[in-house]
């Protein structure tokens, strides 16, 4: 049975045609992924289906009795309404029935036999309705959704005082609890950490209704969708019984076949045009009416031919290529016994790890565990409570954060770019065009940029700076799928070190070879991409009971270990002092080299600097092992 159908629908917005004569059908129980570049009209389709906007032409049909669930904007509630109370709104009807049942229970206690039978009949009908609507499971369902979306800690908080991201999560939770027959989810993984996304995937897989999902999260689409509908240039192409990865392969094959058919038709058209030209020439030279008729007949056939549109194999995409600089030292980042807390909440305790030259290291973990805080320690915008985070020698860092702020938000795109990259206006415009900032758009104010545009501008600045290390905080946020893929290609070509925080599992699988999993105030390192790390993490969790028994036995030897730790601390202090002395010497040599004109002495100073730097790196390794 068809849940929703769009028939020859057209829609304009602000004088711009979004799509025309668009038709689609979605069957009951399907989970469809609606994909396409930013601005192609995906959200408009949702608003049309939800009845929030009217079609200009055509019609939309919903199965009789279908209620549509769609979060168009964050609703407002009374200031004293808690998150728990907002989630309970999904069971308003159940709560009203429960109130009526309690009234009848009180009447039953005081009623005589003459009216008791009537009350029992009423109570039985209400109880049946209460059961059918899930009244007995309501509290358990609210708890399950709150746990799954990491909302448990917020249940007693005022909804009005939550951040925008937290409000979005609560509103998503309410939408899921309402269980509409048709569920429209627009970027549902935004503001969710990995564990919440994986819970949502399982929820949708077992959802009894029909679901349409707009998402740039390719891993999420692979996990949940049963079909992919692609909207591009106002045309919808349906790939039924395909997840996202299968759709990509099918689309690529389809484009290749279309291009082959287009080239073949172009050959036929070329031959026909040449034949028509010759016939007309012969007709003119020989004044032959027969040749004229033959040429006109062929021209009519050519005009009637249904022309195959040349398929676009590659859309306009960000053109990324990093300018390379000299390499960093071997030890890029050294974290040793780092502790940090905020507002009496311990984020991490005695965290130690090293990021080496050319490493691809990603930090994953739930929201609030301190992932971004670790990155900020590298720039020293956040200090450790104890321990230290050290940046190695000759490490030149390029930062890309999820907020991507600019120094002056009143500046234009081109001015903000030239603040970081010293080029002429003409050169700046050429570079910005590679990042899809064309013509007059370079004079747009940075304050008015979307999240995706801000990310593109920041990437443009990074590409042309003298860096050998990238520190990325959720770099794929706000980017559409095509831009994410281009970013991945550029990062894959980057010859330096990448240290990132991300919850984009597709991105993590494609680029990273070490995963630092941050939880329970500590970091556990896994060699491999995200999927490999997750598998090893599950295996370790299953082995935990056995490990706990071993730990109990090991407790007996802790006194001896304490003595050893005391000795190690003395050794660490000594190593730290040596490192400090060496770094001062390296800095002094670097200053001398800047002022040195004698080539022979300059070569000697460079060799001395390299030797001292190697000694320093060796000491850092000893410090981590100590």
C-alpha positions as CSV (number, residue, x, y, z in Angstrom):
1,X,0.0,0.0,0.0
2,X,1.2,3.5,-0.8
3,X,1.7,5.8,2.2
4,X,2.4,9.0,0.3
5,X,2.4,9.9,-3.4
6,X,3.3,13.1,-5.2
7,X,1.8,13.6,-8.6
8,X,3.2,16.1,-11.1
9,X,4.1,18.6,-8.3
10,X,5.6,22.0,-9.1
11,X,6.9,24.5,-6.6
12,X,8.5,27.9,-6.9
13,X,10.2,29.9,-4.1
14,X,11.0,33.6,-4.4
15,X,10.5,33.5,-8.2
16,X,12.9,30.5,-8.4
17,X,11.6,27.2,-9.8
18,X,12.6,24.5,-7.3
19,X,11.1,21.5,-9.2
20,X,8.4,21.0,-11.9
21,X,6.2,18.0,-12.7
22,X,7.8,15.9,-9.9
23,X,6.3,12.6,-9.0
24,X,7.1,9.9,-6.4
25,X,5.5,7.1,-4.4
26,X,6.6,5.7,-1.1
27,X,5.3,2.4,0.1
28,X,4.1,1.6,3.6
29,X,6.9,0.4,6.0
30,X,9.7,1.7,3.8
31,X,12.6,3.7,5.0
32,X,13.7,6.1,2.2
33,X,16.8,8.2,2.1
34,X,16.2,11.5,0.2
35,X,19.6,12.8,-1.0
36,X,20.8,15.6,-3.1
37,X,23.0,18.7,-3.0
38,X,22.2,21.5,-0.5
39,X,19.5,23.8,-1.8
40,X,18.0,21.3,-4.3
41,X,14.6,21.2,-2.5
42,X,14.7,18.2,-0.2
43,X,13.3,20.2,2.8
44,X,10.7,21.7,0.6
45,X,9.4,18.2,-0.2
46,X,9.1,17.6,3.6
47,X,7.1,20.8,4.1
48,X,4.8,20.0,1.2
49,X,4.1,16.5,2.5
50,X,3.6,17.8,6.1
51,X,1.1,20.4,4.8
52,X,3.2,23.3,5.9
53,X,3.4,24.7,2.4
54,X,1.1,24.4,-0.6
55,X,2.0,23.0,-4.0
56,X,1.8,25.4,-7.0
57,X,0.7,22.6,-9.3
58,X,0.0,18.9,-8.9
59,X,-1.2,17.0,-5.9
60,X,0.0,15.1,-2.8
61,X,-1.9,12.1,-1.6
62,X,-1.6,10.5,1.9
63,X,-3.0,7.1,2.8
64,X,-6.3,7.8,4.6
65,X,-5.8,8.4,8.4
66,X,-2.0,8.9,8.1
67,X,-0.6,11.3,10.6
68,X,2.7,12.9,9.6
69,X,5.5,13.6,12.1
70,X,7.9,16.4,11.1
71,X,10.0,18.8,13.2
72,X,9.9,22.0,11.2
73,X,11.2,24.2,14.0
74,X,11.8,24.0,17.7
75,X,8.5,24.6,19.5
76,X,8.2,27.0,22.5
77,X,6.9,25.8,25.9
78,X,6.1,27.5,29.2
79,X,9.4,28.4,31.0
80,X,8.7,26.0,33.9
81,X,8.1,23.0,31.7
82,X,10.8,20.3,32.2
83,X,12.3,18.0,29.6
84,X,10.4,15.1,31.3
85,X,7.1,17.0,30.8
86,X,7.9,17.8,27.2
87,X,8.5,14.1,26.4
88,X,5.3,13.2,28.3
89,X,3.3,15.3,25.8
90,X,3.5,12.3,23.4
91,X,1.1,10.5,25.9
92,X,-1.4,13.4,26.5
93,X,-4.3,11.2,25.4
94,X,-3.1,8.4,27.6
95,X,-2.7,10.8,30.6
96,X,-6.3,12.1,30.1
97,X,-7.6,8.5,30.1
98,X,-5.6,7.7,33.2
99,X,-7.3,10.7,35.0
100,X,-10.7,9.4,34.0
101,X,-9.9,5.9,35.2
102,X,-8.8,7.2,38.6
103,X,-12.1,9.2,38.9
104,X,-14.0,6.0,38.1
105,X,-11.9,4.1,40.7
106,X,-13.0,6.6,43.3
107,X,-16.6,6.3,42.3
108,X,-16.4,2.5,42.4
109,X,-15.3,2.7,46.1
110,X,-18.5,4.7,47.1
111,X,-21.1,3.4,44.6
112,X,-23.9,1.0,45.3
113,X,-24.6,-2.1,43.2
114,X,-27.2,-0.4,41.1
115,X,-24.7,1.8,39.3
116,X,-21.5,-0.2,39.9
117,X,-22.1,-2.3,36.7
118,X,-22.3,0.8,34.6
119,X,-19.1,2.2,36.1
120,X,-17.3,-1.1,35.5
121,X,-18.4,-1.1,31.8
122,X,-17.0,2.5,31.4
123,X,-13.8,1.6,33.3
124,X,-13.3,-1.5,31.1
125,X,-13.6,0.5,27.9
126,X,-11.2,3.1,29.2
127,X,-8.7,0.4,30.3
128,X,-8.9,-1.3,26.9
129,X,-8.1,2.1,25.2
130,X,-5.4,2.8,27.7
131,X,-3.7,-0.5,27.0
132,X,-4.1,-0.1,23.2
133,X,-2.4,3.3,23.3
134,X,0.5,2.0,25.3
135,X,-0.3,3.6,28.7
136,X,1.3,0.9,30.7
137,X,4.5,1.2,28.7
138,X,4.6,5.0,28.5
139,X,7.1,5.5,31.4
140,X,9.4,2.8,30.1
141,X,9.3,4.2,26.5
142,X,10.2,7.7,27.7
143,X,13.1,6.3,29.7
144,X,14.3,4.3,26.7
145,X,14.2,7.3,24.4
146,X,15.9,9.5,27.0
147,X,18.7,7.0,27.5
148,X,19.1,6.4,23.8
149,X,19.4,10.1,22.9
150,X,21.5,10.9,26.0
151,X,18.8,13.0,27.6
152,X,18.6,11.3,31.0
153,X,20.7,14.0,32.7
154,X,18.4,16.7,31.4
155,X,15.0,15.3,32.4
156,X,14.5,17.7,35.3
157,X,15.9,20.7,33.5
158,X,13.7,23.5,32.1
159,X,13.3,23.1,28.4
160,X,13.5,26.9,27.9
161,X,17.0,27.0,29.3
162,X,18.5,24.3,27.1
163,X,20.9,25.0,24.2
164,X,19.6,24.9,20.7
165,X,21.2,21.4,20.1
166,X,19.7,20.1,23.3
167,X,16.2,21.4,22.4
168,X,16.6,19.7,19.0
169,X,17.4,16.4,20.7
170,X,14.4,16.6,23.0
171,X,12.1,17.5,20.1
172,X,13.4,14.5,18.2
173,X,12.7,12.3,21.3
174,X,9.1,13.7,21.4
175,X,8.6,13.0,17.7
176,X,9.8,9.4,18.1
177,X,7.5,8.8,21.1
178,X,4.5,10.1,19.2
179,X,5.0,7.3,16.6
180,X,3.4,8.9,13.5
181,X,2.5,6.6,10.6
182,X,4.8,8.8,8.4
183,X,8.0,10.0,10.1
184,X,10.0,12.8,8.3
185,X,13.5,13.2,9.7
186,X,15.6,16.1,8.5
187,X,19.3,15.7,9.5
188,X,18.3,13.7,12.6
189,X,22.0,12.9,13.5
190,X,22.9,16.6,14.0
191,X,23.7,17.2,17.7
192,X,23.9,13.5,18.4
193,X,27.0,11.7,19.5
194,X,28.0,8.3,18.1
195,X,26.2,6.2,20.7
196,X,23.0,8.2,20.3
197,X,23.2,7.8,16.5
198,X,23.7,4.1,16.8
199,X,20.7,3.9,19.1
200,X,18.6,5.9,16.6
201,X,19.6,3.5,13.8
202,X,18.3,0.5,15.8
203,X,15.1,2.5,16.6
204,X,14.4,3.2,12.9
205,X,15.2,-0.3,11.8
206,X,12.5,-1.6,14.1
207,X,10.0,1.3,13.5
208,X,6.6,0.0,12.3
209,X,5.7,3.1,10.3
210,X,7.1,4.7,7.1
211,X,10.2,6.8,7.4
212,X,11.8,9.4,5.0
213,X,15.2,10.6,6.0
214,X,17.2,13.6,4.8
215,X,20.8,13.2,5.9
216,X,24.4,13.8,4.9
217,X,25.5,11.0,7.2
218,X,26.5,8.3,4.8
219,X,27.1,5.7,7.4
220,X,23.6,6.3,8.9
221,X,22.0,6.1,5.5
222,X,23.8,2.8,4.9
223,X,22.4,1.4,8.1
224,X,18.8,2.4,7.9
225,X,17.4,3.1,4.4
226,X,15.8,0.5,2.2
227,X,15.7,2.8,-0.9
228,X,17.4,6.0,-2.0
229,X,15.5,8.8,-3.9
230,X,17.9,11.3,-5.4
231,X,16.7,14.9,-6.1
232,X,19.0,16.8,-8.5
233,X,18.2,19.6,-11.0
234,X,14.5,19.3,-10.1
235,X,14.4,15.6,-11.1
236,X,13.9,12.7,-8.8
237,X,15.6,9.4,-9.5
238,X,14.5,6.4,-7.5
239,X,16.9,3.6,-6.5
240,X,14.7,1.0,-4.8
241,X,16.1,-1.6,-2.6
242,X,19.4,0.2,-2.3
243,X,21.3,1.5,0.7
244,X,23.5,4.6,0.2
245,X,26.7,2.7,-0.9
246,X,24.7,0.5,-3.3
247,X,23.0,3.7,-4.7
248,X,26.5,5.3,-5.3
249,X,27.6,2.3,-7.3
250,X,24.3,2.1,-9.2
251,X,24.3,5.8,-10.0
252,X,27.9,5.6,-11.3
253,X,27.0,2.7,-13.5
254,X,23.9,4.4,-14.8
255,X,25.9,7.6,-15.6
256,X,28.4,5.6,-17.5
257,X,25.7,3.9,-19.5
258,X,23.9,7.2,-20.1
259,X,27.2,8.8,-21.3
260,X,27.9,5.8,-23.6
261,X,24.3,6.2,-25.1
262,X,24.8,9.9,-25.4
263,X,28.1,9.5,-27.3
264,X,26.6,6.9,-29.6
265,X,23.6,9.1,-30.4
266,X,26.0,12.1,-31.0
267,X,27.7,9.9,-33.7
268,X,24.4,9.2,-35.3
269,X,23.4,12.8,-35.2
270,X,26.7,13.9,-36.7
271,X,26.3,11.4,-39.6
272,X,22.7,12.5,-40.2
273,X,23.7,16.2,-40.3
274,X,26.6,15.4,-42.7
275,X,24.2,13.4,-44.9
276,X,21.6,16.2,-44.9
277,X,24.4,18.7,-45.8
278,X,25.5,16.6,-48.8
279,X,22.0,15.9,-50.1
280,X,21.2,19.6,-50.0
281,X,24.5,20.4,-51.8
282,X,23.8,17.7,-54.5
283,X,20.3,19.0,-54.8
284,X,21.5,22.5,-55.3
285,X,24.3,21.5,-57.8
286,X,22.0,19.2,-59.8
287,X,18.8,21.1,-59.3
288,X,17.4,17.7,-58.1
289,X,14.0,17.8,-56.3
290,X,14.5,14.2,-55.1
291,X,17.6,15.1,-53.1
292,X,15.7,18.1,-51.6
293,X,12.9,15.9,-50.4
294,X,15.3,13.3,-49.1
295,X,17.2,16.0,-47.1
296,X,14.0,17.5,-45.7
297,X,12.8,14.0,-44.7
298,X,16.0,13.3,-42.9
299,X,15.9,16.8,-41.2
300,X,12.4,16.0,-39.9
301,X,13.5,12.7,-38.5
302,X,16.5,14.4,-36.8
303,X,14.1,17.0,-35.3
304,X,11.7,14.3,-34.0
305,X,14.6,12.3,-32.5
306,X,14.4,12.4,-28.7
307,X,17.8,13.8,-27.7
308,X,19.7,12.3,-24.9
309,X,20.9,15.0,-22.5
310,X,24.6,14.9,-21.9
311,X,25.0,13.5,-18.4
312,X,27.1,15.5,-15.9
313,X,29.7,13.1,-14.7
314,X,31.2,15.6,-12.2
315,X,29.3,18.5,-10.5
316,X,30.9,21.7,-9.4
317,X,32.9,20.8,-6.3
318,X,35.4,22.3,-4.0
319,X,38.9,22.0,-5.6
320,X,41.2,21.3,-2.7
321,X,45.0,20.9,-2.7
322,X,47.3,21.7,0.2
323,X,50.4,23.7,-0.2
324,X,53.1,21.6,1.5
325,X,55.8,22.9,3.8
326,X,58.8,21.3,5.6
327,X,58.0,18.3,7.8
328,X,57.6,18.4,11.5
329,X,59.6,16.4,14.1
330,X,58.8,12.8,14.8
331,X,56.8,13.6,18.0
332,X,54.0,15.9,17.0
333,X,51.8,15.9,20.2
334,X,52.7,14.4,23.5
335,X,50.1,14.1,26.2
336,X,51.4,12.9,29.6
337,X,49.2,12.3,32.7
338,X,46.8,15.0,31.6
339,X,43.9,15.7,34.1
340,X,41.1,18.2,33.5
341,X,37.8,19.0,35.2
342,X,35.1,21.6,34.6
343,X,32.5,22.7,37.2
344,X,33.6,19.9,39.5
345,X,33.1,17.3,36.7
346,X,36.2,15.3,35.9
347,X,36.6,15.0,32.2
348,X,39.8,12.9,32.1
349,X,42.3,11.6,34.5
350,X,46.0,10.8,33.8
351,X,45.5,10.6,30.0
352,X,48.7,9.8,28.1
353,X,49.3,9.3,24.4
354,X,51.6,10.4,21.6
355,X,50.7,11.5,18.0
356,X,53.6,10.8,15.6
357,X,54.6,12.4,12.3
358,X,52.1,11.5,9.5
359,X,49.7,9.8,11.9
360,X,46.0,9.8,11.2
361,X,44.5,9.9,14.7
362,X,40.9,10.5,15.6
363,X,39.3,11.0,19.0
364,X,35.8,9.6,19.5
365,X,33.4,9.5,22.4
366,X,30.1,10.8,23.7
367,X,29.2,14.5,23.9
368,X,30.6,16.1,27.1
369,X,33.5,13.7,27.5
370,X,36.1,16.4,26.6
371,X,37.1,15.6,23.0
372,X,37.2,19.2,21.9
373,X,38.9,20.2,25.2
374,X,41.9,17.9,24.3
375,X,42.2,19.7,21.0
376,X,42.2,23.1,22.7
377,X,45.1,22.0,24.9
378,X,47.2,21.9,21.8
379,X,46.7,25.6,21.2
380,X,47.0,26.3,24.9
381,X,43.6,28.0,24.9
382,X,42.8,25.4,27.6
383,X,45.3,24.4,30.3
384,X,45.5,21.0,31.9
385,X,44.9,20.9,35.7
386,X,47.9,18.6,35.9
387,X,50.2,16.8,33.5
388,X,50.9,18.5,30.2
389,X,50.2,18.5,26.5
390,X,53.4,19.2,24.5
391,X,53.7,20.3,20.8
392,X,56.8,18.9,19.1
393,X,59.5,20.7,17.2
394,X,58.7,22.4,13.9
395,X,55.0,21.6,14.1
396,X,53.0,24.0,12.0
397,X,49.3,23.7,12.8
398,X,46.2,24.5,10.8
399,X,43.0,24.5,12.9
400,X,39.5,23.8,11.6
401,X,36.8,23.9,14.2
402,X,33.1,23.1,14.0
403,X,32.2,26.8,14.7
404,X,34.9,28.3,12.3
405,X,34.8,31.9,13.8
406,X,36.4,34.7,11.9
407,X,38.4,37.6,13.4
408,X,35.9,40.3,12.2
409,X,32.4,39.0,11.2
410,X,31.7,42.3,9.4
411,X,34.4,41.6,6.8
412,X,33.6,40.3,3.3
413,X,34.7,36.8,2.2
414,X,37.6,38.1,0.2
415,X,38.9,40.4,3.0
416,X,38.7,37.6,5.6
417,X,40.6,35.3,3.2
418,X,43.3,37.9,2.5
419,X,43.7,38.5,6.3
420,X,45.1,34.9,6.5
421,X,46.6,34.5,3.0
422,X,48.8,37.3,1.5
423,X,47.8,37.4,-2.1
424,X,46.4,40.1,-4.5
425,X,42.7,40.6,-4.9
426,X,42.8,38.9,-8.4
427,X,44.7,35.9,-7.0
428,X,42.3,35.7,-4.1
429,X,39.2,35.6,-6.4
430,X,40.8,32.8,-8.4
431,X,41.5,30.8,-5.3
432,X,38.0,31.4,-3.8
433,X,36.4,30.3,-7.0
434,X,37.9,26.9,-6.4
435,X,35.9,26.8,-3.2
436,X,32.6,27.7,-5.1
437,X,32.7,31.4,-4.2
438,X,32.1,32.9,-7.6
439,X,31.8,36.5,-8.9
440,X,30.1,38.9,-6.5
441,X,29.6,36.3,-3.8
442,X,33.2,37.1,-2.6
443,X,31.8,40.4,-1.2
444,X,29.2,38.7,1.0
445,X,29.7,39.4,4.7
446,X,31.1,36.5,6.8
447,X,28.3,37.1,9.4
448,X,25.7,36.0,6.8
449,X,27.4,32.8,5.8
450,X,25.8,29.4,6.4
451,X,27.6,26.7,8.3
452,X,28.8,25.1,5.0
453,X,30.0,28.3,3.6
454,X,32.0,29.2,6.7
455,X,33.6,25.8,6.5
456,X,34.5,26.3,2.9
457,X,36.1,29.7,3.6
458,X,38.1,28.3,6.5
459,X,39.3,25.4,4.3
460,X,40.4,27.9,1.6
461,X,42.5,29.7,4.2
462,X,44.1,26.5,5.4
463,X,45.0,25.2,1.9
464,X,47.3,28.2,1.3
465,X,49.0,28.4,4.7
466,X,52.4,27.1,5.8
467,X,51.2,24.0,7.8
468,X,52.3,20.4,8.2
469,X,49.7,19.3,10.8
470,X,45.9,19.6,10.7
471,X,43.8,19.7,13.9
472,X,40.2,19.2,12.9
473,X,37.1,19.6,15.2
474,X,34.1,18.0,13.5
475,X,35.3,19.1,10.0
476,X,32.4,17.5,8.1
477,X,29.7,19.4,10.0
478,X,27.4,21.5,7.7
479,X,29.0,20.0,4.5
480,X,26.8,18.1,2.0
481,X,27.9,14.7,0.8
482,X,29.7,15.8,-2.3
483,X,31.8,18.4,-0.3
484,X,32.6,15.8,2.3
485,X,33.9,13.4,-0.3
486,X,36.1,16.2,-1.9
487,X,37.4,17.1,1.6
488,X,38.3,13.4,2.2
489,X,40.2,13.2,-1.1
490,X,42.2,16.4,-0.2
491,X,43.0,15.1,3.3
492,X,44.0,11.8,1.9
493,X,46.6,13.6,-0.2
494,X,47.8,15.7,2.7
495,X,51.4,14.6,3.5
496,X,51.5,15.7,7.1
497,X,49.8,14.7,10.4
498,X,46.0,14.8,11.0
499,X,44.5,14.9,14.5
500,X,40.7,15.1,14.6
501,X,37.5,14.9,16.5
502,X,34.6,13.6,14.5
503,X,31.4,11.6,14.9
504,X,31.2,11.0,11.1
505,X,31.9,7.3,11.0
506,X,32.1,7.1,7.2
507,X,34.8,9.8,7.4
508,X,36.6,8.0,10.3
509,X,36.6,4.7,8.4
510,X,38.0,6.3,5.2
511,X,40.9,8.3,6.6
512,X,42.0,7.2,10.1
513,X,44.3,4.4,11.3
514,X,44.3,5.1,15.0
515,X,41.2,5.7,17.2
516,X,41.4,7.2,20.7
517,X,38.2,6.3,22.5
518,X,37.5,8.8,25.3
519,X,35.2,7.5,28.1
520,X,35.2,7.0,31.8
521,X,37.7,9.8,32.2
522,X,40.4,7.9,30.2
523,X,41.5,7.2,26.7
524,X,41.7,3.7,25.2
525,X,43.7,3.4,21.9
526,X,42.7,1.1,19.1
527,X,44.7,0.5,16.0
528,X,42.5,0.6,12.9
529,X,39.6,2.6,11.6
530,X,36.3,3.2,13.4
531,X,34.6,-0.1,12.6
532,X,37.8,-2.0,13.7
533,X,38.0,0.0,16.9
534,X,34.3,-0.6,17.7
535,X,34.7,-4.3,17.2
536,X,37.8,-4.4,19.5
537,X,36.0,-2.3,22.1
538,X,33.1,-4.8,22.2
539,X,35.5,-7.7,22.6
540,X,37.2,-5.9,25.5
541,X,33.9,-5.2,27.1
542,X,32.9,-8.8,26.9
543,X,36.3,-9.7,28.5
544,X,35.8,-7.2,31.3
545,X,34.5,-9.6,34.0
546,X,37.6,-11.8,33.7
547,X,39.8,-8.7,33.8
548,X,38.1,-7.5,36.9
549,X,38.9,-10.7,38.8
550,X,42.5,-10.3,37.8
551,X,42.5,-6.7,39.0
552,X,41.3,-7.9,42.5
553,X,44.3,-10.3,42.7
554,X,46.7,-7.5,41.6
555,X,45.5,-5.2,44.4
556,X,47.8,-7.2,46.8
557,X,50.9,-5.9,45.1
558,X,49.9,-2.2,45.0
559,X,52.2,-1.2,47.9
560,X,55.3,-2.3,46.0
561,X,54.0,-0.5,42.9
562,X,53.7,2.7,44.9
563,X,57.4,2.6,45.7
564,X,58.2,2.0,42.0
565,X,56.0,5.0,41.1
566,X,57.9,7.2,43.5
567,X,61.1,6.3,41.8
568,X,59.6,6.8,38.4
569,X,58.4,10.3,39.4
570,X,62.0,11.2,40.3
571,X,63.1,9.9,36.9
572,X,60.4,11.9,35.1
573,X,61.3,15.1,36.8
574,X,64.9,14.6,35.7
575,X,63.9,14.0,32.1
576,X,61.6,17.0,32.1
577,X,64.5,19.2,33.2
578,X,66.8,17.8,30.4
579,X,64.0,18.5,27.8
580,X,63.7,22.1,29.1
581,X,67.4,22.6,28.8
582,X,67.6,21.2,25.3
583,X,64.6,23.2,24.0
584,X,66.3,26.4,25.3
585,X,69.5,25.4,23.4
586,X,67.4,24.7,20.2
587,X,65.7,28.1,20.4
588,X,69.1,29.8,20.8
589,X,70.5,28.0,17.8
590,X,67.5,29.0,15.7
591,X,68.0,32.6,16.6
592,X,71.7,32.4,15.7
593,X,70.8,30.9,12.4
594,X,68.5,33.8,11.5
595,X,71.4,36.3,11.8
596,X,74.2,34.1,10.4
597,X,75.7,35.0,7.0
598,X,78.6,32.5,6.9
599,X,77.4,29.5,5.0
600,X,79.8,27.0,6.6
601,X,78.8,28.0,10.2
602,X,75.1,27.9,9.1
603,X,75.5,24.3,8.0
604,X,77.2,23.4,11.3
605,X,74.4,25.1,13.3
606,X,71.7,23.2,11.3
607,X,73.5,19.9,12.1
608,X,73.7,20.8,15.8
609,X,70.1,21.8,15.9
610,X,69.0,18.5,14.2
611,X,71.1,16.5,16.8
612,X,69.6,18.3,19.7
613,X,66.1,17.9,18.3
614,X,66.6,14.1,18.0
615,X,67.8,14.0,21.6
616,X,64.7,16.0,22.7
617,X,62.4,13.5,20.8
618,X,64.2,10.6,22.4
619,X,63.7,12.1,25.9
620,X,60.0,12.6,25.1
621,X,59.6,8.9,24.3
622,X,61.4,8.0,27.5
623,X,59.0,10.3,29.4
624,X,55.9,8.6,27.9
625,X,57.3,5.2,28.7
626,X,58.4,6.2,32.3
